[in-house]
């Protein structure tokens, strides 16, 4: 207890802004971010830490977004308190993380993430890493639980625009690395040696593309230079981390720009197979473009977007290709489709860990596509009753819009879906052929339509 008390006294004396060097304190009059712009929960957490004798700052993307006139989605706080000390101040909190321990402070409306200032891992000294860190053969950090000073913490962050510290008490921004100027110039610059920082964490390359697309800023030449050569390092990143970062990009509201930039910079290989092949095919490119545009519009309008629907679209042409291979080998069409679906999902999971909870929607959307050709008997009614019919229907509309299937199919289903029971029955009667030939001709028509789908 005495050691903790002394630490608080001396750390608060030595870690004040006036005692630091090589930083710029930007006053409210210049940046115009009032503490009133900060969420109540994060403001309370920061003030509680400061009242307990610790340093505490709003950091990272929240400060950057506020400077750009955007509304932050969440707030992070950096402090010189250890996770255990933070945990002791907040009843509703928990320590999480393996590579670096964090504290989640839970309030009624949000969860505030609190991190302890991180120590220098030696990224300025390529051949050395202090005790407590562990890297693989490519330089990727595997374990990193070193605490340090605020100055060291700044050097550990990824980009200068994410290395700004906002003090809600003084309403000052502390800037060590000219991040404030980079925000104003809409420039994305990595902190430290770009090659080494990307080797430490290859996901930073994806993050650079996502931030550039989302914020409409330019990646500077020094930061962009090694990305193409280091792209293969993404193969060593756990698939779950890749999925999380790709999901942020795809749900950023600027997915189309981001995906095209991934491809331009050579970062697409192995992440999503469709980026390797589909964007080079006229039908596939139009389908993916429409899908991403539709996703961007929904995100910007705060409308829900289903993860399962999005990945069903992104992987659809891989399924079509695998389906065609199996049908050409003599397998029955529908069993071949289901085998192709399982094959693509299994292969994708080794590169980008799409959680299995999305499988039911993805597979339902794919498996229902051939059934939209069946417009006689009771099949359309049974299709309407399927749990994921609306998602499969929207998927089919995108296929029609892209030119993959005939517009007449979409028009018929749109009318059928919105009609009353009597009108639906009359629409089916119009599709029905003479009874003595109905079964055989219906079957031949279904087979022909399945072949049409496969050949697209």
PyMOL commands that set and color helices and strands:
alter all, ss='L'
color gray80, all
select helices_A, chain A and resi 2-14+17-19+28-31+35-37+40-51+61-67+83-89+150-156+160-162+179-185+194-200+203-215+221-224+227-236+239-250+255-264+273-280+282-300+307-328+333-349+356-373+379-384+389-402+407-418+421-431+435-455
alter helices_A, ss='H'
color red, helices_A
select strands_A, chain A and resi 24-26+56-59+76-79+93-96+102-106+111-116+133-135+141-144+164-167+172-175+187-188+218-219
alter strands_A, ss='S'
color yellow, strands_A
deselect
rebuild
show_as cartoon
